[in-house]
Amino acid sequence: MKYYLVALLDKESGKAIENSTRHLIKKIKPKKKTAFYGIVLETIEDPDLFKLEEIIKDMAKPIRLFKIDVQGKLTYDENLKTIGLDVMNFGYVKSLSRNFNTMLSLHGFKVREESEVEEKESVQLVLYNGGITKDLNQHQNVLRKNAGIRYRVDRFELWKNFNFKKDSVVATIPLKDPNIISL
């Protein structure tokens, strides 16, 4: 069974994306709408969940909340069969993905090939699940109302399947908030 490590947007950013993309449901008629908006960092096959969760928590300790720039152009991801928005300036996200890929493969987990992570030319913020139903090129700028807003990622989650139901969440790993002083 495949598990997915996903970086999720906080509630405020999720509401902003939802308000901007609400009109798309009638136009492109996706198979499933997501309950969460996030970026898939890694896919892991048949892991030992206890060991996996511990490694991800250890790796996520120094990671702070971060922001992403999202472009308003819809894209389709062949591997995950999802419809989403392109993330601009995705260097930090790609770096996180590469770090998780390397560390998990060193610990003996079955993850994507390193070359697949390196050659990925874009990162997608997932909006809908399912195949292409309408021509996505017709919808050039989906985020007209919220153009230029940076969206905040506040946690990582480990999902056991990609059906966007709340029961598919195996573990939630919150990221460190730099504005809160901890002892």
C-alpha positions in Angstrom: 0.0 0.0 0.0 1.3 3.5 -0.8 1.5 6.2 1.8 1.9 9.9 0.9 3.8 12.6 2.8 1.9 15.8 2.2 2.7 19.4 3.2 -0.7 21.1 4.0 -1.8 24.7 4.0 -3.2 26.3 7.1 -6.9 27.1 7.5 -6.7 30.7 6.3 -4.7 29.9 3.2 -7.1 26.9 2.5 -10.1 29.2 2.7 -8.5 31.7 0.4 -7.8 29.0 -2.2 -11.3 27.6 -1.8 -13.0 31.0 -2.3 -10.9 31.5 -5.4 -11.6 28.1 -7.0 -15.2 27.6 -6.0 -16.4 28.5 -9.5 -14.2 25.8 -11.1 -16.3 22.9 -9.8 -19.1 23.6 -12.2 -16.7 24.3 -15.1 -14.3 21.4 -15.0 -16.4 18.9 -13.1 -13.7 17.0 -11.2 -14.3 13.6 -9.7 -13.5 14.6 -6.1 -12.8 17.9 -4.4 -10.2 17.9 -1.7 -10.9 18.6 1.9 -7.3 19.7 2.3 -5.0 21.7 0.1 -1.4 20.5 0.0 1.7 19.5 -1.9 2.8 15.8 -2.1 6.4 15.6 -1.0 7.0 11.9 -1.1 5.3 8.5 -1.8 6.3 5.6 0.3 5.4 1.9 -0.4 4.7 -0.6 2.4 6.5 1.1 5.3 6.8 0.2 8.9 4.5 3.0 10.1 6.0 3.4 13.6 9.5 3.8 12.3 8.4 6.0 9.4 6.5 8.4 11.7 9.5 8.7 14.0 11.9 9.5 11.2 9.5 12.1 9.7 9.1 13.7 13.1 12.8 13.9 13.7 13.4 15.4 10.2 10.5 17.9 10.7 11.8 19.3 14.1 13.9 22.1 12.6 11.5 23.0 9.8 9.5 26.1 10.4 6.3 27.3 8.8 6.9 28.4 5.3 5.1 30.1 2.5 4.6 29.2 -1.1 3.7 31.3 -4.2 0.9 29.8 -6.3 0.3 30.5 -9.9 -3.3 30.6 -11.1 -2.8 28.1 -14.0 -4.4 24.6 -13.7 -2.3 21.5 -14.3 -2.8 17.8 -14.4 -0.4 15.4 -12.6 -0.2 12.0 -14.5 1.4 10.1 -11.6 -1.1 11.1 -8.9 -4.0 11.7 -11.2 -4.7 15.1 -9.6 -5.7 18.5 -10.8 -4.0 21.5 -9.1 -2.2 24.8 -9.3 1.4 25.3 -10.2 3.7 26.4 -7.3 6.1 29.2 -8.3 9.5 29.4 -6.6 9.3 25.8 -5.5 13.0 25.5 -4.6 12.4 25.0 -0.9 9.6 22.5 -1.5 11.8 20.6 -3.9 14.7 20.7 -1.4 12.4 19.3 1.3 11.2 16.5 -1.1 14.8 15.6 -1.9 15.8 15.5 1.8 12.8 13.3 2.7 13.6 11.0 -0.3 17.2 10.6 0.6 16.7 10.0 4.3 13.9 7.6 3.9 15.8 5.6 1.2 18.8 5.5 3.6 16.5 4.0 6.3 15.4 1.3 3.9 12.0 2.6 2.8 10.8 2.1 -0.8 10.4 5.7 -2.1 10.5 7.3 -5.6 13.7 7.1 -7.5 16.1 10.0 -6.8 16.3 10.9 -10.5 12.5 11.3 -10.5 12.6 13.8 -7.7 15.5 15.7 -9.3 14.0 15.9 -12.8 10.6 17.1 -11.6 10.1 20.5 -13.3 7.1 21.7 -11.3 5.3 21.2 -8.0 1.5 21.1 -7.8 -0.8 22.3 -5.1 -3.5 19.6 -5.2 -7.1 20.8 -5.6 -9.0 17.9 -7.1 -8.6 14.2 -7.4 -9.5 12.2 -10.6 -8.9 12.3 -14.3 -9.1 15.2 -16.7 -12.7 16.0 -17.4 -12.5 19.3 -19.3 -9.7 21.2 -21.1 -7.7 22.8 -18.3 -5.9 25.3 -20.6 -9.1 27.3 -20.9 -8.7 28.4 -17.3 -5.6 30.5 -17.4 -5.7 32.6 -14.2 -7.8 30.9 -11.5 -6.5 33.1 -8.6 -7.5 36.5 -10.0 -8.9 37.7 -6.7 -6.0 36.5 -4.7 -3.2 37.2 -7.1 0.1 37.8 -5.3 -0.9 36.3 -2.0 1.6 33.8 -0.5 0.0 30.8 1.1 1.3 29.3 4.4 2.2 25.6 5.0 1.8 24.8 8.7 2.0 21.0 8.9 3.0 17.7 7.3 0.6 14.8 7.2 1.1 11.1 6.4 -1.8 9.7 4.4 -2.5 6.0 3.8 -4.4 6.7 0.6 -5.2 9.6 -1.7 -8.9 9.8 -1.3 -9.0 13.1 0.7 -11.0 11.7 3.6 -10.2 12.5 7.2 -9.8 8.8 8.1 -6.9 8.5 5.6 -4.7 10.6 7.8 -2.2 8.4 9.7 -0.1 11.1 11.4 0.0 14.9 11.6 3.4 16.6 12.2 3.0 20.3 13.0 5.8 22.7 11.9 7.6 25.0 14.3 6.1 28.5 14.5 8.9 31.1 14.6 6.7 33.6 16.3 6.2 31.5 19.4 9.0 31.3 21.9 9.5 27.9 23.4 11.7 26.9 26.2 
